[in-house]
Each structure stands twice: as C-alpha cells, then as structure tokens.
C-alpha cells in the first residue's frame, strides 16, 4: 500500500511525525526561520554580483574563458563574499543591538560566536580552495589579498575614505583573481599559465 500523509501533511511515525520514541521533526517553521536568518546574514541575493566580476576578470584575461577557472573563481569569491557579510554583522552586532535593529545576531536568533566562526572559516576556505586548485602563485596571492581586504573592511568600515578604498579593493581584487585562474590567460594579471 501507499503511505499517504496524515492530516496536516505529516506521516505517522515518519519524517515529520513524532513517531516512536518521540523524535523531533527534522524540518518545520523553526528550522526554516533559522535558515532564513543565515540567508539574511549571508545576503545571498547579492551573491551573483560577485560572479559578474569573476566573468569580467576572466574575459579581460582571455577571449575564451576556461570553465574550470570560472567555477573555482566563482566558488572562491562566493565563499569570501558570504564570509565577509556574516563577519560584517558579527562585528556590528553590539551597535545593531543598541539601535534596536532586527538583525539575526543582534536579535539573538544567531549567536555572534557561531557567526564569527562560520565567517572566519569561509574567509580561510577561499584562499585555501584557490591554493588547492591553482597551487602557490598569483591566484593564491590575489585570493589572500582579497580575504585580507574583506576582513580589514569589516573591522575598519567606519573610517571614512579608508573604508571606501577597502570596499573598492574587495570588488577590484576579484578581477585579477579570476584572470589568474584562467588557463589561457597568458600571464595577464599574474596568471600562472
């Protein structure tokens, strides 16, 4: 027979029901809300803007971008963008709390420590992924520089002109990073190929 959902969409004893042993549901409003809070911290709706920078850097380096290089550059910049956004809110949490802003960390829905750990992990993962994909060289250096600029911006964003320079560097460094990951770059922006 077919195991049809019970009232409310839950299957008795199944994944969404209490079932034997009183297991907690693995999904539902609380988990959806937690995921939404993390998505809000990460600002994932803006993530594609980094990928357009990747494409521009690759096209400036070579007429026929290498798909593998594009994928690595998109993953690396995505990791560092999301890590930077989460770190930004972790750094701003005390001020956001004072101002009564309803941001996930300031409101206590995401712990500042967890957000900081995730952010640091992502900001380290970007350069490490670049190193794993391209070895030591220009691409790894560009990735490390980008990670450093992201952290510096998050820590110094209240410093006027310096903040503007750092923000520009965060976007600008994506171009040589993406270019250096192109196998056909022929040395453009320090390409290793």
Secondary structure by P-SEA (a helix, b strand, c coil): ccccccccccccccccccccccccccccaaaaaaaaaaaaaacccccaaaaaaaaaaaaaacccccaaaaaaaaaaaaaaaaaaaaaaaaaaaaaaaaaccccccccccccaaaaaaaaaaaaaaaaaaaaaaccccaaaaaaaaaaaaaaaaaaccccaaaaaaaaaaaaaaaaaaaaaacccccccccccc
